[in-house]
Amino acid sequence: MKKIVVFDFDGTIILGEKPYLRCAEIISTKLPDTEAVAFLKTVKSALDHSIPFPGEDGWSMLSSLSSKYSKEDLFTEAFHQTRKEMLARPDMTYMPDSVNNLLEKIKPISILALASNSPPQYVEPVVRRYSLDHYFDYIQPKAGKPMGFMQLVKRTVENEKLHDDYCVLSVGDHYPNDILPAVEAGWDGAFVNPFLLDMRKSTISDKSVESLSPWILKWVQK
């Protein structure tokens, strides 16, 4: 049986809190001084696990928190500015060696897909930076998850002519986008949960891809 593994991008294999902090700084410049201080303090507390995490991932956390301080959409413009800075500053993110090691091991024995909801202009340069096109058979920016998750799997199955002889594992840190669609379809989900969110239905959950790697490897090999 052929194994399809779908990985999320930001917060799953590409890591780093600097983009979230930078985005928060940009948002804070649009707020009155007292609210800006309170907003930045809350963001840092969320990232430090000092308070219950108010979102599904780092970006949704910033969107949610900023909406409490202003009726305007302060997040979208700050997000795009941050993404542009991430392209110019490689130090803002990193990909752990453990991810490289995992991809090297599972590439020969599985079909790998990378799905990101971010636009191509932000995804593709980072893909090239970390040579992810060496590993992934399918790379889908602007994936439109959660609905786009099923569409990506369907396209992969059709392109690979797999018929019914396949199984799917989704690996990601945004539960509604990455894990829930797989679980609801009867497939497996490896929930990357760095912000210690409440446990939800998934095949396995841990704080990072690194800690999940042995299980993912066994899943592909079985």
N, C-alpha and C positions, 0 to 999 in steps of 0.2 A: 504494500500500500504506500502511495506517495504521500509525503508529508509537506504541507504548506505552512510556513511560519510567517506571520505578518507582524512586523515591528512598527511601533510608533517611533517618532523622531525626537522632538524636544522633550526633555525630562525622562526619556527612556534610554536612548543610546547616546544622545548629545546632552551633556550635563553642565551644570554651573548655575549658581545663584546670582552672579553678577548681572545678567540681563534683567532679572526681576527687580533687583535693587536700582538699576539704572532707569528702568521704566517707571518705577515709583518716584524717583527723583524728578523725572520729567513731569509726571502728573502733579507732583507737589508744587511746582512753579506756577500752576494754574489755580492754586488754592490760597486763601488768606493765610497769613503766617501761622496763626494759632492752629488752624485746621491742618495745615501742611505738616506741622510738627507732630500732631496727633496721628495723622495718616501714616507718616514714615515710621513712627514708633510701632503702630499696629502691624505694618508690613513686616518689620524686623522681628516682632514677637511671633508672627505666624511662621516665618522661616526658621526661627529658633525653637519651634515647638512649644513656646511658652503659653500659647492660647490654642484652642481648637481651630484647626485650619479651615478658613472660610472660603472654600472653593474646591474644585476637582483637580486642579493643577496650579502651577505658579501664575500662568496668565489669567485663568479664570478668577483666581484669588484677587489679583490686581483690579480686574474689571468689577468684581463684586464690591470690594472695599471702596474704590473710587466713586462708585454710584451712590454710596451712602453719604458722601461729602458734597456731591454736586448733582444737579439734575441734568447737566450736560454730559455728553459722552466724552470724558477726558481720556479714556483708555485707548481708543482706536488710534488716534494720532500719535500718542506716546508709544504704542506698540510698534507702529511702522517706523518711527524714528529709531527706536531701540534696535529693530531688526537690521536697519541700515548700518548702525554702529557695530553690530555684531559681525557684519561682513568685513568691515574695515579693521576690526580689532579681534584677531584670533584668540587673544588671551581671555576673552569673555566666556568662552565655552571650552569644553574638552570632551574627548571620547576615551573612556578608560581602556587600558590595555586588555582588560578582561573581556570587553566587547569584541575587540579584534580577535582574540583567542577563540571565543565562542563561534564567531562567524566563520573563521577558518575551519573549524571542526565540523560545522553543520552544513556548510555550503555544498560539499560534494554529495550529500545524501538527502538534500531537501530542496524545495523551491522557496526562495526568500523574496519577500515583498516588503517594501518600505512605504508607509502611508503617513502623510502629514497634511494637516488642514491649512498650513501656511502656504502662501503663494509661491510659484516657481522661482521668482527672482530672489527669494530668501532661502529656499531649500537647495536649489541646484549648486550654487557656489560652495555651500557647506558639504554637500555630497562629494564634490571634487576635492575639497580640502582634505577630507578624511578617506578619500579613495573608496567610498561606499559603493560606487558603481562596479567595483571589482567583485563585490559580494552579492549584491541584490539583482535578481532577475527582473524585478519590476519595481520601479520607483514612481510613486504617485503623489506629487504636490497637489495642493488644493483638492484634497481627497473627498471633502464633504462628509466626513464621518459625523454621525454614526451610519447614515444611509449609505455613504460611499464605501464603507467597509464591505458590505455584501456585494456591491458592484465590482470592487476590486477582486474579491475572491472568485466571483462568477467569471470575470474576464480571464483570470489566471487559469481557471479550470478549463475554459474553452480553448485558450491558446495552447495549453499543454495537452489537450485532448485526453483528460483524465476520466471523463464519465463519472462513475460513482466510486472509483477506486482511489480515494484520497481522504485525508483527515486534516483538520486545520487547528493551528494554535495561534492565538493572538497575544502579543506581548505589549503592554502599554501602561501608562500612568494615569490616563484619563478614563475612569471607569465607564461612564455612559458612552463614550466614543469608541473605546478600544476593546473593552472586556465584555460588556453587556451584549453587544450584537453577536459575538461568538458564542457566549453561553446560551443565549436564546435560540441559536441555531443548532444547539446540541453539540457544539465543538468545545475546545478547551481554551481557557484563558489564564495567562500568567500576569497577575496584577502587580505592577511595580508601585509600591506604596511608601514613598519616602516621607510623606507628611503625616503618616500614621492615621489615616482616615479610618472610619468605622469599617469593620469587616463586612464584606458583601459577597454574594455568590460568585466564586471563581474557582478554578481547579486548584490553583496555588496562589499565594500572595507572600511577598517579602519586600524589603525596603529598596532593593536595587536589582538591576539585571545581573550584576556580579554575583549576588547571593542566590539568584534564581538560575544561574548558568548550569550548574550540575544537573538540576531537574530538567531544564530545557534540552540539554544534550541527551539525557536518557529518553526523553519523550521522542526525540527525532530518531534515536537508535532502535527503539522497541519495535 
